[in-house]
Amino acid sequence: MLIHGQKTSSAQAKKTPVKTGKSVKIERITVPKPHDILADHLRDSILKGDVPEGESLPSERELVEQTGLSRGAVREALRTLAVEGLIETRHGRFGGNFVTLPGHDYMANAIDRFVQSRRIPLRSLQETREVLEPFLARLAANHRSDEQMAEIKSLHQHLVNSSDNFQEFARTNIRWHNAIARASGNELLMTFLFSLSHGMQVATMVEEYDTPETRRQVIAIHSRITDAIEARDAELAERSMRHHMTATQVRSVSMAGREIPLAGK
């Protein structure tokens, strides 16, 4: 046998390693489903603002013609976007699939499902509030508008007036906290606090936890926080809210391990 003009024996030839390709490993390839590809494309267009909120997407028939996909794949893609809160389907003569952007309720529902499914205890809820609410009070003192301040004061007065009505007091308490969050000007933090409102109401509507004396103390600290926000005293607003959260934790220590019950229970 000749290699590059040199003679070699058959024994030498047998020693030459032969590559079999067994060392090459190819990972399993997953091909995206057609409806996922279309959903990704439409989602990207919506989030980029190429299709403004309130405008309609092409009809199912048009999407089938434009993409070459089956009607079933198109419908599945639209169903995915509807679940994500990115489109709203309207029926009738002027119906269609209209672009909507996720609102506060959408995020609140998602967080509420997470809290319920993970069996998050009230202790975790309280710890989250301790981190979040003092900073929201500081932001509210810095950024609140006159209209927002009027809402906070009105809710505080309603809290005072409903001190003998246990359930109304608890509901107004939550509305007051959310009003301060709105006044902060931070939409993300505001929405997150709003998402915790169900658990907050559960915590304040347990008879063994909420008493007339507790309500009297809540009114007093709410008054200080309200006055600090009105005076635009960010330091005092934050400090007072932190004191409020700490006092709440002390009162609720016996409930710390309890799970937040499902809505309606």
PATI-782027 format. One record per atom (N, C-alpha, C, O): residue in three letters; x, y, z. Coordinates in steps of 0.05 Angstrom, whole numbers, padded with zeros to 5 digits, always signed. Layout:
PATI-782027
ALAXYZ;...
END
This chain:
PATI-782027
MET+00017-00024+00000;MET+00000+00000+00000;MET+00018+00025+00000;MET+00037+00026+00015;LEU+00011+00044-00017;LEU+00027+00069-00019;LEU+00013+00092-00006;LEU-00011+00096-00011;ILE+00027+00107+00012;ILE+00016+00131+00024;ILE+00036+00153+00019;ILE+00058+00152+00028;HIS+00027+00173+00004;HIS+00044+00195-00004;HIS+00070+00185-00017;HIS+00091+00195-00013;GLY+00066+00164-00034;GLY+00089+00154-00049;GLY+00107+00135-00034;GLY+00127+00126-00045;GLN+00100+00128-00009;GLN+00117+00110+00007;GLN+00102+00084+00010;GLN+00077+00083+00012;LYS+00117+00063+00011;LYS+00106+00036+00014;LYS+00102+00031+00044;LYS+00118+00038+00061;THR+00080+00019+00050;THR+00073+00011+00078;THR+00061-00016+00078;THR+00049-00025+00059;SER+00065-00029+00100;SER+00055-00057+00102;SER+00025-00057+00109;SER+00015-00037+00119;SER+00012-00080+00104;SER-00016-00082+00111;SER-00020-00081+00141;SER-00041-00072+00151;ALA+00000-00090+00157;ALA-00002-00089+00187;ALA-00002-00060+00196;ALA-00016-00052+00214;GLN+00015-00043+00183;GLN+00016-00015+00190;GLN-00011-00002+00183;GLN-00021+00015+00198;ALA-00023-00010+00161;ALA-00048+00002+00153;ALA-00070-00004+00173;ALA-00088+00013+00177;LYS-00069-00027+00184;LYS-00090-00035+00203;LYS-00089-00019+00229;LYS-00109-00016+00243;LYS-00066-00008+00235;LYS-00063+00007+00260;LYS-00074+00036+00257;LYS-00077+00050+00277;THR-00080+00044+00232;THR-00091+00071+00228;THR-00119+00073+00241;THR-00137+00058+00233;PRO-00124+00092+00260;PRO-00150+00094+00273;PRO-00172+00102+00253;PRO-00168+00119+00235;VAL-00194+00090+00257;VAL-00217+00096+00239;VAL-00239+00110+00256;VAL-00248+00100+00276;LYS-00247+00134+00247;LYS-00268+00150+00261;LYS-00295+00139+00254;LYS-00303+00137+00230;THR-00310+00132+00274;THR-00337+00120+00269;THR-00359+00140+00273;THR-00382+00134+00264;GLY-00354+00163+00285;GLY-00375+00183+00290;GLY-00390+00178+00315;GLY-00409+00194+00321;LYS-00383+00158+00331;LYS-00397+00152+00356;LYS-00392+00174+00377;LYS-00408+00177+00396;SER-00370+00189+00374;SER-00364+00209+00394;SER-00380+00235+00391;SER-00381+00252+00408;VAL-00393+00237+00368;VAL-00410+00261+00363;VAL-00438+00256+00374;VAL-00452+00238+00366;LYS-00446+00274+00393;LYS-00472+00271+00406;LYS-00489+00295+00398;LYS-00481+00318+00401;ILE-00513+00290+00389;ILE-00532+00311+00382;ILE-00555+00310+00401;ILE-00569+00290+00403;GLU-00560+00333+00414;GLU-00582+00334+00433;GLU-00609+00332+00418;GLU-00611+00339+00394;ARG-00629+00324+00432;ARG-00655+00321+00420;ARG-00665+00348+00411;ARG-00665+00368+00426;ILE-00675+00349+00387;ILE-00684+00374+00375;ILE-00714+00376+00379;ILE-00729+00358+00372;THR-00722+00399+00390;THR-00751+00404+00394;THR-00759+00426+00375;THR-00749+00448+00375;VAL-00779+00420+00358;VAL-00788+00439+00338;VAL-00813+00453+00350;VAL-00832+00441+00358;PRO-00812+00480+00351;PRO-00834+00496+00361;PRO-00860+00490+00346;PRO-00859+00485+00322;LYS-00882+00490+00360;LYS-00908+00485+00347;LYS-00916+00510+00332;LYS-00910+00532+00341;PRO-00930+00507+00310;PRO-00937+00530+00293;PRO-00952+00552+00309;PRO-00948+00575+00305;HIS-00971+00543+00326;HIS-00987+00563+00341;HIS-00969+00579+00361;HIS-00975+00602+00367;ASP-00948+00565+00372;ASP-00930+00579+00390;ASP-00914+00601+00374;ASP-00909+00622+00385;ILE-00905+00594+00350;ILE-00890+00613+00334;ILE-00907+00637+00327;ILE-00897+00660+00329;LEU-00932+00633+00320;LEU-00950+00655+00314;LEU-00955+00672+00339;LEU-00956+00696+00338;ALA-00960+00658+00361;ALA-00965+00673+00386;ALA-00941+00690+00394;ALA-00944+00713+00403;ASP-00917+00679+00391;ASP-00892+00694+00397;ASP-00890+00719+00379;ASP-00883+00741+00389;HIS-00897+00716+00354;HIS-00895+00738+00335;HIS-00915+00760+00342;HIS-00908+00784+00342;LEU-00940+00752+00347;LEU-00961+00772+00353;LEU-00955+00785+00380;LEU-00959+00809+00383;ARG-00946+00769+00400;ARG-00939+00780+00426;ARG-00917+00801+00424;ARG-00919+00823+00436;ASP-00897+00795+00408;ASP-00875+00814+00405;ASP-00884+00840+00392;ASP-00876+00862+00400;SER-00902+00838+00373;SER-00913+00862+00359;SER-00929+00879+00379;SER-00928+00903+00378;ILE-00945+00865+00396;ILE-00961+00880+00415;ILE-00944+00894+00436;ILE-00948+00918+00442;LEU-00925+00879+00447;LEU-00908+00891+00468;LEU-00890+00913+00458;LEU-00883+00931+00473;LYS-00882+00912+00433;LYS-00866+00933+00421;LYS-00882+00958+00414;LYS-00871+00979+00409;GLY-00909+00955+00414;GLY-00926+00977+00407;GLY-00932+00979+00378;GLY-00944+00999+00369;ASP-00924+00959+00362;ASP-00931+00959+00333;ASP-00961+00958+00329;ASP-00971+00970+00309;VAL-00975+00945+00347;VAL-01004+00945+00346;VAL-01014+00958+00371;VAL-01013+00945+00392;PRO-01022+00983+00370;PRO-01030+00998+00395;PRO-01053+00985+00409;PRO-01069+00971+00398;GLU-01055+00991+00435;GLU-01077+00982+00451;GLU-01104+00993+00439;GLU-01106+01016+00433;GLY-01123+00975+00437;GLY-01149+00983+00427;GLY-01153+00976+00397;GLY-01176+00975+00388;GLU-01131+00972+00383;GLU-01134+00965+00354;GLU-01138+00935+00352;GLU-01130+00919+00370;SER-01150+00927+00330;SER-01155+00898+00326;SER-01133+00885+00310;SER-01121+00897+00293;LEU-01129+00859+00315;LEU-01111+00843+00299;LEU-01125+00835+00273;LEU-01150+00838+00272;PRO-01111+00825+00254;PRO-01124+00814+00230;PRO-01143+00792+00238;PRO-01139+00779+00258;SER-01164+00788+00222;SER-01183+00767+00228;SER-01170+00740+00226;SER-01148+00737+00215;GLU-01184+00719+00236;GLU-01174+00692+00235;GLU-01169+00684+00205;GLU-01148+00673+00199;ARG-01187+00691+00188;ARG-01184+00684+00160;ARG-01160+00698+00148;ARG-01145+00685+00133;GLU-01156+00724+00155;GLU-01132+00738+00145;GLU-01106+00726+00155;GLU-01086+00724+00141;LEU-01106+00718+00181;LEU-01082+00707+00192;LEU-01076+00680+00179;LEU-01052+00673+00175;VAL-01097+00664+00173;VAL-01093+00639+00159;VAL-01080+00644+00132;VAL-01061+00630+00123;GLU-01091+00664+00117;GLU-01080+00670+00091;GLU-01052+00681+00092;GLU-01035+00674+00075;GLN-01046+00698+00111;GLN-01020+00710+00113;GLN-00998+00691+00122;GLN-00975+00692+00112;THR-01005+00673+00140;THR-00985+00655+00152;THR-00983+00628+00139;THR-00963+00614+00141;GLY-01005+00619+00126;GLY-01006+00593+00115;GLY-01011+00571+00136;GLY-01010+00547+00130;LEU-01018+00580+00160;LEU-01024+00560+00182;LEU-01053+00552+00180;LEU-01069+00564+00166;SER-01059+00530+00194;SER-01087+00521+00195;SER-01103+00539+00213;SER-01093+00554+00229;ARG-01130+00539+00209;ARG-01147+00555+00226;ARG-01144+00547+00255;ARG-01146+00564+00273;GLY-01140+00521+00260;GLY-01137+00511+00288;GLY-01113+00523+00301;GLY-01113+00531+00324;ALA-01090+00525+00286;ALA-01066+00536+00297;ALA-01069+00566+00303;ALA-01059+00576+00323;VAL-01083+00580+00285;VAL-01088+00609+00289;VAL-01105+00613+00314;VAL-01099+00631+00330;ARG-01126+00597+00317;ARG-01143+00600+00340;ARG-01128+00594+00366;ARG-01133+00608+00386;GLU-01111+00574+00366;GLU-01096+00567+00390;GLU-01077+00590+00397;GLU-01073+00596+00421;ALA-01065+00603+00377;ALA-01047+00625+00383;ALA-01062+00649+00395;ALA-01053+00661+00414;LEU-01086+00654+00384;LEU-01102+00676+00395;LEU-01112+00669+00423;LEU-01114+00687+00440;ARG-01118+00644+00428;ARG-01127+00636+00454;ARG-01105+00640+00475;ARG-01110+00648+00497;THR-01080+00635+00467;THR-01057+00639+00484;THR-01054+00668+00492;THR-01050+00675+00515;LEU-01057+00686+00472;LEU-01055+00715+00478;LEU-01078+00724+00495;LEU-01074+00742+00512;ALA-01101+00713+00492;ALA-01124+00721+00508;ALA-01119+00713+00538;ALA-01125+00729+00556;VAL-01108+00689+00542;VAL-01102+00680+00570;VAL-01082+00699+00582;VAL-01082+00704+00606;GLU-01063+00709+00566;GLU-01042+00726+00576;GLU-01051+00755+00580;GLU-01036+00772+00590;GLY-01076+00760+00573;GLY-01087+00787+00577;GLY-01078+00807+00555;GLY-01080+00831+00560;LEU-01069+00797+00532;LEU-01059+00815+00511;LEU-01080+00820+00489;LEU-01076+00839+00474;ILE-01101+00804+00488;ILE-01122+00810+00469;ILE-01149+00805+00482;ILE-01151+00788+00501;GLU-01169+00818+00473;GLU-01197+00814+00482;GLU-01214+00808+00458;GLU-01215+00823+00439;THR-01228+00785+00459;THR-01245+00777+00436;THR-01273+00788+00440;THR-01286+00784+00460;ARG-01282+00803+00420;ARG-01309+00814+00420;ARG-01325+00802+00397;ARG-01315+00799+00375;HIS-01350+00796+00403;HIS-01367+00783+00383;HIS-01387+00804+00371;HIS-01390+00825+00382;GLY-01399+00796+00350;GLY-01419+00814+00337;GLY-01408+00826+00312;GLY-01387+00820+00302;ARG-01424+00845+00302;ARG-01418+00858+00276;ARG-01391+00872+00276;ARG-01376+00871+00257;PHE-01385+00885+00298;PHE-01359+00900+00300;PHE-01339+00885+00318;PHE-01322+00898+00331;GLY-01342+00859+00319;GLY-01325+00843+00336;GLY-01297+00838+00324;GLY-01290+00849+00303;GLY-01281+00822+00338;GLY-01254+00816+00330;GLY-01236+00812+00354;GLY-01246+00811+00377;ASN-01211+00811+00349;ASN-01191+00807+00371;ASN-01176+00834+00375;ASN-01160+00841+00358;PHE-01182+00847+00396;PHE-01171+00874+00401;PHE-01149+00873+00422;PHE-01150+00858+00442;VAL-01128+00889+00417;VAL-01105+00889+00434;VAL-01112+00902+00461;VAL-01123+00924+00462;THR-01105+00889+00483;THR-01107+00900+00510;THR-01081+00895+00524;THR-01067+00875+00519;LEU-01074+00913+00541;LEU-01049+00909+00557;LEU-01057+00900+00585;LEU-01077+00910+00596;PRO-01041+00882+00597;PRO-01048+00872+00624;PRO-01051+00895+00644;PRO-01034+00912+00645;GLY-01073+00894+00659;GLY-01077+00914+00680;GLY-01070+00905+00707;GLY-01059+00883+00711;HIS-01077+00921+00727;HIS-01071+00914+00755;HIS-01085+00888+00763;HIS-01074+00872+00778;ASP-01110+00885+00754;ASP-01125+00861+00762;ASP-01111+00835+00752;ASP-01111+00815+00766;TYR-01100+00837+00728;TYR-01087+00813+00717;TYR-01063+00805+00734;TYR-01060+00781+00741;MET-01046+00824+00742;MET-01024+00818+00759;MET-01033+00809+00787;MET-01022+00790+00799;ALA-01054+00822+00797;ALA-01064+00814+00823;ALA-01074+00786+00824;ALA-01069+00771+00842;ASN-01088+00778+00803;ASN-01099+00751+00801;ASN-01076+00730+00799;ASN-01077+00709+00811;ALA-01055+00737+00784;ALA-01032+00719+00781;ALA-01018+00715+00808;ALA-01012+00692+00816;ILE-01013+00737+00823;ILE-01000+00735+00849;ILE-01018+00721+00869;ILE-01009+00705+00885;ASP-01044+00726+00868;ASP-01063+00713+00886;ASP-01062+00683+00882;ASP-01063+00667+00901;ARG-01062+00674+00856;ARG-01061+00645+00850;ARG-01035+00633+00861;ARG-01034+00611+00871;PHE-01013+00648+00858;PHE-00987+00639+00868;PHE-00988+00635+00898;PHE-00979+00615+00909;VAL-00999+00656+00912;VAL-01000+00655+00941;VAL-01017+00631+00951;VAL-01010+00616+00969;GLN-01040+00627+00937;GLN-01058+00605+00945;GLN-01046+00578+00939;GLN-01047+00560+00956;SER-01035+00575+00916;SER-01024+00548+00908;SER-01000+00540+00924;SER-00995+00517+00928;ARG-00984+00560+00932;ARG-00960+00554+00947;ARG-00965+00554+00977;ARG-00946+00549+00993;ARG-00990+00558+00985;ARG-00997+00558+01014;ARG-00979+00578+01030;ARG-00968+00571+01051;ILE-00977+00602+01019;ILE-00960+00622+01032;ILE-00972+00630+01059;ILE-00996+00637+01060;PRO-00957+00629+01081;PRO-00968+00636+01107;PRO-00971+00666+01110;PRO-00958+00682+01096;LEU-00987+00674+01129;LEU-00991+00703+01134;LEU-00965+00716+01143;LEU-00962+00740+01139;ARG-00948+00701+01156;ARG-00922+00712+01164;ARG-00907+00724+01140;ARG-00895+00746+01141;SER-00907+00709+01118;SER-00893+00719+01094;SER-00906+00743+01082;SER-00893+00762+01073;LEU-00933+00744+01084;LEU-00947+00768+01075;LEU-00939+00792+01091;LEU-00934+00813+01081;GLN-00938+00788+01118;GLN-00931+00810+01135;GLN-00903+00820+01130;GLN-00898+00844+01130;GLU-00884+00801+01126;GLU-00856+00809+01121;GLU-00854+00825+01096;GLU-00838+00843+01094;THR-00870+00817+01076;THR-00869+00832+01050;THR-00879+00860+01054;THR-00868+00879+01043;ARG-00900+00863+01069;ARG-00911+00890+01075;ARG-00891+00907+01090;ARG-00889+00931+01085;GLU-00877+00895+01109;GLU-00857+00910+01124;GLU-00835+00922+01106;GLU-00825+00944+01112;VAL-00829+00908+01085;VAL-00808+00918+01066;VAL-00821+00939+01048;VAL-00808+00960+01042;LEU-00845+00934+01039;LEU-00857+00950+01017;LEU-00870+00976+01026;LEU-00865+00997+01015;GLU-00886+00975+01047;GLU-00904+00997+01053;GLU-00889+01022+01064;GLU-00897+01044+01057;PRO-00869+01020+01081;PRO-00855+01044+01090;PRO-00844+01060+01066;PRO-00845+01085+01066;PHE-00832+01046+01047;PHE-00821+01060+01024;PHE-00843+01073+01007;PHE-00839+01095+00996;LEU-00866+01059+01004;LEU-00888+01071+00989;LEU-00898+01096+01003;LEU-00906+01116+00990;ALA-00899+01096+01030;ALA-00907+01121+01044;ALA-00888+01143+01039;ALA-00896+01166+01036;ARG-00862+01137+01038;ARG-00842+01158+01032;ARG-00846+01169+01004;ARG-00846+01194+01001;LEU-00851+01152+00985;LEU-00855+01161+00957;LEU-00881+01177+00956;LEU-00882+01197+00941;ALA-00902+01169+00970;ALA-00927+01184+00970;ALA-00923+01212+00980;ALA-00935+01231+00969;ALA-00908+01215+01001;ALA-00902+01242+01012;ALA-00888+01259+00992;ALA-00892+01284+00991;ASN-00872+01247+00976;ASN-00856+01263+00956;ASN-00873+01268+00930;ASN-00869+01289+00918;HIS-00890+01250+00923;HIS-00902+01252+00896;HIS-00932+01255+00895;HIS-00943+01259+00874;ARG-00946+01253+00917;ARG-00975+01254+00917;ARG-00986+01280+00905;ARG-00974+01301+00908;SER-01009+01277+00891;SER-01022+01301+00880;SER-01043+01310+00901;SER-01048+01297+00920;ASP-01054+01334+00896;ASP-01075+01344+00914;ASP-01099+01325+00914;ASP-01112+01320+00935;GLU-01106+01314+00890;GLU-01129+01296+00888;GLU-01124+01271+00904;GLU-01142+01260+00917;GLN-01100+01260+00901;GLN-01093+01236+00916;GLN-01093+01240+00946;GLN-01101+01223+00961;MET-01083+01264+00954;MET-01083+01270+00983;MET-01112+01272+00993;MET-01118+01263+01015;ALA-01129+01284+00977;ALA-01157+01286+00985;ALA-01170+01258+00988;ALA-01186+01254+01007;GLU-01162+01239+00971;GLU-01173+01212+00973;GLU-01163+01199+00999;GLU-01178+01186+01013;ILE-01137+01202+01004;ILE-01126+01189+01029;ILE-01140+01200+01054;ILE-01146+01185+01072;LYS-01144+01226+01055;LYS-01157+01239+01078;LYS-01186+01230+01080;LYS-01196+01225+01102;SER-01199+01228+01058;SER-01227+01219+01058;SER-01230+01191+01068;SER-01248+01184+01084;LEU-01212+01173+01059;LEU-01212+01145+01068;LEU-01206+01143+01098;LEU-01217+01127+01112;HIS-01188+01160+01107;HIS-01181+01160+01136;HIS-01205+01168+01152;HIS-01211+01157+01173;GLN-01220+01188+01143;GLN-01243+01197+01157;GLN-01265+01175+01157;GLN-01279+01171+01177;HIS-01267+01162+01135;HIS-01287+01139+01133;HIS-01278+01117+01152;HIS-01295+01103+01164;LEU-01252+01113+01156;LEU-01242+01093+01175;LEU-01251+01100+01203;LEU-01260+01083+01218;VAL-01247+01126+01210;VAL-01256+01135+01236;VAL-01286+01131+01240;VAL-01294+01121+01261;ASN-01301+01137+01220;ASN-01330+01135+01222;ASN-01340+01107+01224;ASN-01362+01102+01234;SER-01324+01088+01214;SER-01333+01060+01213;SER-01320+01043+01235;SER-01319+01018+01233;SER-01309+01056+01255;SER-01294+01041+01276;SER-01312+01021+01291;SER-01302+01002+01303;ASP-01339+01025+01291;ASP-01357+01006+01304;ASP-01367+00985+01285;ASP-01382+00967+01293;ASN-01360+00987+01260;ASN-01369+00967+01240;ASN-01344+00951+01231;ASN-01328+00960+01215;PHE-01342+00928+01243;PHE-01318+00912+01240;PHE-01310+00907+01211;PHE-01287+00912+01203;GLN-01328+00897+01194;GLN-01322+00890+01167;GLN-01317+00915+01150;GLN-01298+00915+01133;GLU-01332+00936+01153;GLU-01328+00960+01138;GLU-01301+00973+01145;GLU-01288+00984+01128;PHE-01294+00972+01170;PHE-01268+00982+01179;PHE-01245+00968+01165;PHE-01227+00980+01155;ALA-01247+00941+01163;ALA-01226+00925+01150;ALA-01224+00932+01120;ALA-01202+00935+01110;ARG-01247+00935+01107;ARG-01247+00941+01078;ARG-01235+00969+01074;ARG-01219+00973+01055;THR-01243+00988+01090;THR-01232+01016+01087;THR-01203+01017+01093;THR-01188+01032+01080;ASN-01194+01001+01112;ASN-01165+01000+01118;ASN-01149+00992+01093;ASN-01128+01004+01088;ILE-01158+00972+01079;ILE-01144+00963+01055;ILE-01144+00985+01034;ILE-01124+00990+01021;ARG-01167+00998+01030;ARG-01169+01019+01010;ARG-01151+01042+01017;ARG-01139+01054+00999;TRP-01147+01048+01042;TRP-01129+01070+01051;TRP-01100+01063+01044;TRP-01085+01080+01033;HIS-01092+01038+01049;HIS-01065+01030+01043;HIS-01060+01030+01013;HIS-01039+01039+01003;ASN-01080+01022+00997;ASN-01077+01022+00968;ASN-01076+01050+00957;ASN-01063+01056+00937;ALA-01091+01069+00970;ALA-01091+01097+00961;ALA-01063+01109+00965;ALA-01054+01124+00948;ILE-01050+01102+00986;ILE-01022+01112+00991;ILE-01004+01100+00970;ILE-00986+01114+00959;ALA-01008+01075+00963;ALA-00991+01062+00943;ALA-00995+01076+00916;ALA-00975+01080+00901;ARG-01020+01083+00909;ARG-01025+01097+00884;ARG-01011+01124+00884;ARG-01000+01133+00863;ALA-01011+01137+00907;ALA-00999+01164+00909;ALA-00969+01163+00907;ALA-00956+01184+00903;SER-00957+01140+00910;SER-00928+01137+00908;SER-00917+01144+00881;SER-00894+01152+00878;GLY-00934+01140+00860;GLY-00925+01144+00833;GLY-00909+01121+00821;GLY-00900+01123+00798;ASN-00905+01100+00836;ASN-00891+01076+00827;ASN-00911+01055+00820;ASN-00921+01041+00838;GLU-00918+01053+00794;GLU-00939+01035+00786;GLU-00934+01006+00792;GLU-00952+00991+00799;LEU-00909+00997+00790;LEU-00902+00969+00794;LEU-00906+00962+00824;LEU-00918+00942+00830;LEU-00895+00979+00842;LEU-00898+00973+00870;LEU-00927+00976+00879;LEU-00937+00960+00896;MET-00941+00995+00867;MET-00969+00999+00874;MET-00985+00974+00866;MET-01002+00964+00882;THR-00980+00963+00842;THR-00995+00939+00833;THR-00988+00915+00850;THR-01005+00899+00856;PHE-00963+00913+00859;PHE-00955+00891+00876;PHE-00970+00892+00902;PHE-00979+00871+00912;LEU-00972+00915+00914;LEU-00986+00918+00940;LEU-01016+00912+00936;LEU-01028+00898+00952;PHE-01027+00922+00914;PHE-01055+00916+00908;PHE-01060+00886+00906;PHE-01081+00876+00913;SER-01039+00872+00895;SER-01042+00843+00892;SER-01042+00828+00918;SER-01052+00806+00920;LEU-01032+00841+00939;LEU-01032+00828+00965;LEU-01057+00835+00982;LEU-01060+00826+01004;SER-01074+00851+00970;SER-01097+00862+00986;SER-01115+00841+00997;SER-01125+00844+01019;HIS-01119+00819+00982;HIS-01137+00798+00992;HIS-01126+00786+01018;HIS-01140+00784+01038;GLY-01100+00780+01018;GLY-01088+00769+01043;GLY-01088+00788+01065;GLY-01092+00781+01089;MET-01084+00814+01059;MET-01085+00835+01079;MET-01113+00836+01092;MET-01115+00839+01117;GLN-01134+00834+01076;GLN-01161+00836+01087;GLN-01167+00812+01104;GLN-01180+00814+01125;VAL-01157+00788+01095;VAL-01161+00764+01111;VAL-01149+00768+01139;VAL-01161+00761+01159;ALA-01124+00779+01139;ALA-01110+00783+01165;ALA-01125+00802+01183;ALA-01125+00798+01208;THR-01137+00823+01172;THR-01150+00843+01189;THR-01179+00836+01195;THR-01192+00851+01210;MET-01190+00815+01184;MET-01218+00808+01189;MET-01221+00783+01206;MET-01242+00771+01207;VAL-01199+00775+01218;VAL-01201+00752+01237;VAL-01208+00763+01264;VAL-01194+00780+01275;GLU-01230+00753+01276;GLU-01241+00764+01300;GLU-01221+00764+01323;GLU-01219+00783+01339;GLU-01206+00742+01325;GLU-01187+00740+01348;GLU-01164+00760+01346;GLU-01150+00765+01365;TYR-01160+00771+01322;TYR-01138+00789+01317;TYR-01147+00819+01319;TYR-01133+00835+01331;ASP-01170+00824+01308;ASP-01179+00852+01307;ASP-01199+00858+01329;ASP-01220+00845+01331;THR-01193+00877+01346;THR-01209+00884+01369;THR-01214+00914+01369;THR-01201+00929+01354;PRO-01233+00924+01385;PRO-01237+00953+01387;PRO-01212+00968+01394;PRO-01207+00990+01383;GLU-01196+00958+01412;GLU-01171+00971+01419;GLU-01151+00972+01395;GLU-01138+00992+01391;THR-01150+00950+01380;THR-01133+00949+01356;THR-01142+00970+01337;THR-01125+00985+01325;ARG-01168+00973+01333;ARG-01178+00993+01314;ARG-01172+01021+01323;ARG-01166+01038+01307;ARG-01173+01026+01349;ARG-01166+01052+01360;ARG-01136+01058+01354;ARG-01130+01081+01346;GLN-01119+01039+01358;GLN-01091+01043+01352;GLN-01085+01047+01323;GLN-01068+01063+01315;VAL-01100+01032+01306;VAL-01097+01035+01277;VAL-01104+01063+01268;VAL-01090+01076+01252;ILE-01126+01073+01279;ILE-01135+01101+01272;ILE-01114+01121+01279;ILE-01109+01139+01264;ALA-01102+01118+01303;ALA-01082+01137+01313;ALA-01058+01137+01295;ALA-01048+01159+01287;ILE-01047+01114+01287;ILE-01023+01113+01270;ILE-01030+01121+01242;ILE-01013+01134+01229;HIS-01054+01115+01232;HIS-01062+01124+01205;HIS-01063+01154+01204;HIS-01056+01166+01184;SER-01072+01166+01226;SER-01074+01195+01227;SER-01046+01208+01224;SER-01042+01227+01210;ARG-01026+01196+01238;ARG-00999+01207+01237;ARG-00987+01204+01209;ARG-00974+01222+01199;ILE-00992+01181+01196;ILE-00982+01176+01169;ILE-00995+01195+01150;ILE-00982+01207+01132;THR-01021+01199+01152;THR-01036+01217+01134;THR-01026+01245+01137;THR-01021+01259+01116;ASP-01022+01254+01161;ASP-01011+01281+01166;ASP-00983+01285+01154;ASP-00977+01306+01143;ALA-00967+01264+01157;ALA-00939+01266+01147;ALA-00939+01268+01116;ALA-00923+01282+01105;ILE-00956+01252+01103;ILE-00958+01253+01074;ILE-00968+01280+01065;ILE-00958+01291+01045;GLU-00988+01290+01079;GLU-00999+01317+01071;GLU-00978+01338+01075;GLU-00976+01357+01058;ALA-00961+01336+01095;ALA-00940+01356+01100;ALA-00915+01351+01082;ALA-00896+01366+01083;ARG-00916+01330+01066;ARG-00894+01322+01048;ARG-00869+01316+01065;ARG-00846+01321+01056;ASP-00873+01305+01088;ASP-00851+01297+01106;ASP-00845+01268+01101;ASP-00856+01250+01114;ALA-00827+01263+01082;ALA-00822+01235+01073;ALA-00809+01218+01095;ALA-00816+01195+01099;GLU-00791+01230+01111;GLU-00778+01216+01132;GLU-00799+01207+01153;GLU-00799+01183+01162;LEU-00816+01225+01161;LEU-00836+01218+01182;LEU-00856+01198+01171;LEU-00865+01180+01185;ALA-00864+01202+01146;ALA-00883+01183+01134;ALA-00872+01155+01133;ALA-00886+01136+01140;GLU-00847+01152+01125;GLU-00835+01126+01124;GLU-00831+01114+01152;GLU-00838+01091+01157;ARG-00822+01130+01171;ARG-00818+01121+01198;ARG-00844+01112+01212;ARG-00846+01092+01225;SER-00865+01128+01207;SER-00891+01122+01219;SER-00903+01097+01207;SER-00914+01080+01222;MET-00900+01093+01181;MET-00910+01069+01169;MET-00895+01044+01178;MET-00906+01023+01182;ARG-00869+01048+01182;ARG-00853+01025+01192;ARG-00862+01017+01220;ARG-00864+00994+01227;HIS-00867+01038+01237;HIS-00877+01033+01264;HIS-00904+01018+01262;HIS-00910+01000+01278;HIS-00921+01026+01244;HIS-00947+01013+01240;HIS-00944+00984+01232;HIS-00957+00967+01243;MET-00926+00978+01214;MET-00921+00951+01205;MET-00910+00934+01228;MET-00917+00911+01231;THR-00892+00945+01243;THR-00880+00931+01266;THR-00901+00924+01287;THR-00902+00901+01297;ALA-00918+00943+01293;ALA-00940+00939+01312;ALA-00959+00917+01302;ALA-00969+00901+01318;THR-00964+00918+01276;THR-00982+00898+01265;THR-00970+00870+01267;THR-00985+00851+01273;GLN-00944+00868+01263;GLN-00931+00842+01265;GLN-00933+00831+01294;GLN-00937+00807+01298;VAL-00929+00849+01314;VAL-00931+00840+01342;VAL-00958+00829+01348;VAL-00961+00809+01361;ARG-00979+00843+01338;ARG-01006+00835+01344;ARG-01013+00808+01330;ARG-01029+00793+01340;SER-01001+00804+01306;SER-01008+00780+01290;SER-00989+00757+01294;SER-00991+00738+01278;VAL-00972+00758+01314;VAL-00952+00736+01317;VAL-00965+00709+01321;VAL-00954+00689+01312;SER-00988+00708+01335;SER-01001+00683+01339;SER-01012+00670+01314;SER-01018+00647+01313;MET-01015+00687+01293;MET-01026+00677+01267;MET-01004+00672+01247;MET-01010+00665+01224;ALA-00979+00676+01255;ALA-00957+00677+01235;ALA-00956+00652+01217;ALA-00950+00655+01193;GLY-00962+00629+01227;GLY-00960+00605+01211;GLY-00985+00598+01196;GLY-00985+00579+01180;ARG-01006+00613+01200;ARG-01031+00607+01186;ARG-01030+00612+01156;ARG-01017+00632+01148;GLU-01042+00595+01141;GLU-01043+00600+01112;GLU-01064+00620+01105;GLU-01084+00623+01120;ILE-01061+00634+01083;ILE-01081+00652+01073;ILE-01102+00636+01060;ILE-01097+00622+01040;PRO-01127+00636+01070;PRO-01148+00619+01058;PRO-01155+00627+01030;PRO-01151+00650+01022;LEU-01167+00608+01015;LEU-01176+00614+00988;LEU-01198+00635+00989;LEU-01214+00636+01008;ALA-01199+00651+00968;ALA-01221+00672+00967;ALA-01248+00658+00969;ALA-01253+00638+00956;GLY-01265+00670+00984;GLY-01292+00660+00986;GLY-01296+00640+01010;GLY-01319+00633+01016;LYS-01274+00631+01022;LYS-01276+00613+01045;LYS-01278+00628+01071;LYS-01280+00615+01092;
END
